[in-house]
Amino acid sequence: MQRLVTYNNEQLTCAEWGRRYNIPSKTIISRLNSGWPVNEALEHPVRSAVNADAREARENGRLFYESVPCRKCGCTARHTASGQCLKCKVDAR
């Protein structure tokens, strides 16, 4: 059974959204099942893209990268596996 998702007044299957945003449909389904809002599930880059940007930043001697904003505060500091920046992780302690 295909899962229909409505976003911006348009209803498509996860596979169709995946093709539009270049994200595997399994990733979209997993994000939605984990409680992600629809807009983030569709627009947040996949980890491989984030890892490539982080690797490039390290190779160029930068400590931070601006590829993906923190899901919590929106800053562009280095992210943890949870999608939060290091600042949010430290503030949560």
N, C-alpha and C positions, 0 to 999 in steps of 0.2 A: 504494500500500500504506500502510495506516495504522500508525503507530508506537504500540505499547502501552507504557505506563509504569506501574510499580507504585510506589505511595506509601501509607504507612500501611495496609498490607495490602489495598489496593484497586487494581485494575487497570483503567485507562481509556485511551482514545486521547488523544493530545496535544490534539485538538480539544475533547474532553470536559473535560479538565483546564483548558484555556484558558477555556472557558465558566464553569467553577466559580470560577476565580481571576481572571477578567476580564483575561486576557493572551492576545494573539494566539498561535495554535498555532505559527506560524512562529517566533515569539520563543522559545517553549519548546524547539522542535526545535533551533534555533540554539544556545541555551544548553547543551543536553545534548550536542550535537556538539562544543562547545568545552570540554567536560570539567566543566561545573558539576555539583555534586551535585544529585540530584533535588529535595530539599527547597528548595534555593536557586533552582533553575530555576523552580519553581512558585510560590514565595512572595515572591521579590524583585520589587519594583514595576518597572514598565516605565519607561524613561527619561523619557517625557513627563510622568509623574507626579512624578518627582524634579525635573525642570526647573521644573515649575510651583511646587513647594515652594521651590526655590532662588530663583526670581524673586520670590515673595512675601516671602522673608526679606530680599532686597536692598531691596525697596520699603519694608519696615518698618525698615530701617537695621541689621539684624542681620548679623553676619559669618558665622554658622554656622546650619545648619538641622538639625533632628532627624528628618527624614522617614525616612531609611534608615540603619541602622548600617553601619559599614565592614565589608566582607566578611572582612577579615583580623583586625582587633582588636576590632571591635564598638563603637568609639567613634562619636560623632555629629558629628565635625568635617566640614567641607566636603569633598566627595568629588572624586576625579579621574575621568576617563573609564574607568579600569580598575576602578572600584568601591572603591578604597582611599581612606582619608582622607589628608589632606596630611601628617599626622604619620607615617604608615607610608611614604609616598613619600619623605619627608626621611630617615627612619631607614634606608631601603634604599640610600641613597647612600653 
